[in-house]
Amino acid sequence: MPSHARTVTRTTHRVRNALLVVLLLLVVCAAAAGFSGFKLYKSAMSAKAHLNNVVNAAKVIKDGSTDDMVKALSDVSYIQKEAAAAKQDVSGGLWTLAEKMPVVGGDVKTARTAIGTIDDFAQTTLPQLGKVVTTLTGASLSSGDGQLNMEPIIAAAQQLATVDQSVQSQARTIQDLPDAKLGVVNNALQNGKTQMAALAQVTENLSGMLNMLPNFLGANGARNYVLLAQTNSEIRGTGGLIGSAGSFSADNGKIAVGEFHADAEFPSNAALDDVNQDGDGTLYSGLYFGQVIHNLSSTPDFPRVASMAQKFWQAAPFGGSSDGVMSLDPVALQAMIGATGDVTLSDGRVLNGSNTAEFLLNGAYKELTPSAQDQYFSETAAQAVAHLFSDMNTQKLMTVAKTMLRMAEQRHLYFWSFHEEDQAVLRSAGVTGEITNDAKNPVTGVYSNEMQA
């Protein structure tokens, strides 16, 4: 064979061998990529399953009954184990490498951050929340004579404030994550943002409610409150017409309910000095705003209602000074009665958690004279408030708190304190009905109500 032919043959063999090596490397790389992709997929599906378990278990804490919530918080080890497993599934070099991939790398990083935050919530925040429950369940909250033991409530309130700070921080971390490019990832992320925001709102409201209680119940000095009984059968801006008003006092955890008085028993024109805001004359024309107590609720700004109601109460011969004002309508009364026990009226009629609102909003108007209607509403409100904090235990305290928060969210219950130090926690609890200029919705231009939960 000529020398040039042998050279061509050797060159051809070298090229063929080189091509075979390259092909083999490509096959190996493809196999490795396929194997890595399969591992990523498998671990992602495992993480998803563990996260579903976390969500399902946590739903009991957020949405379950009081008994279920107490039981779930007494042992959070299952949630912790599932959250840790989800975090482990998306840990390691392969996932770190995946974060650097084009297009989907950002989604991988977002998902890992969200899962890490959920694990942090499970490992650090949930046990703190369980400690709050332990503090309350391990203590006697009632002395048996209608007086609350304030010490465990104060301790639990301080603990819950710390829990709320953690939850708010974790919720912000997830809320600040950028939207994912992949639809399936983004859907899960948006759901996670919604659920975490809802949980953060719950802990903020509960923390506000629990931290409100010590001052509200007179732990730092006796308090006196005006209680407005509204009826939604005659609708007004803050709920309904004020048919009667009474009082209750709180002194170091002991509640005493005073007599209620029909609107006709109050003097006129006690709050005329408050009717000086621009547009009042036109907006409330014909409603005798500031002149009669039953139309004070024409404004949707409850702190203003409270200020005017205080003046009417002070001007009445049976009234006096007050530290704050609470307002209830028949729906709130029904919810409170359902949470704390039936009410038996002077004629033997029993109102419960299902028939109270219907009777006070409908039946009373058909069956009773106007004066008798006021009496029935007053009796119902007085007993409901008296039952509210009697024979207190952990389950009842949490049930009452959840009930009041739900009624505040639905705008059936309002409360305002004239003590500045109370107002921050009242806003956190969401019960103030306060209209604020800094709560303007940038989309609708509508000012929001601080009471929304």
Secondary structure, DSSP 4 states (H G I P E B T S, - for coil): --HHHHHHHHHHHHHHHHHHHHHHHHHHHHHHHHHHHHHHHHHHHHHHHHHHHHHHHHHHHHHS-HHHHHHHHH--HHHHHHHHHHHHHT-SHHHHHHTTSTTTHHHHHHHHHHHHHHHHIIIIIHHHHHHHHHHHHTS--B-SSSBB-HHHHHHHHHHHHHHHHHHHHHHHHHHTSPPPSSHHHHHHHHHHHHHHHHHHHHHHHHHHHHHHHHHHTTTTS-EEEEEEEEEEEEEETTEEEEEEEEEEEEETTEEEE---EEGGGSPSSTTGGG--STTHHHHTTTTTTTTSGGGGGGSS-HHHHHHHHHHHHHHSTT----SEEEEE-HHHHHHHHHHH--EE-TTS-EE-TTTHHHIIIIIHHHHS-HHHHHHHHHHHHHHHHHHHTTT--HHHHHHHHHHHHHHHHTTSEEEEES-HHHHHHHHHHT-S--EEEEEE-TTT-PEEETT--
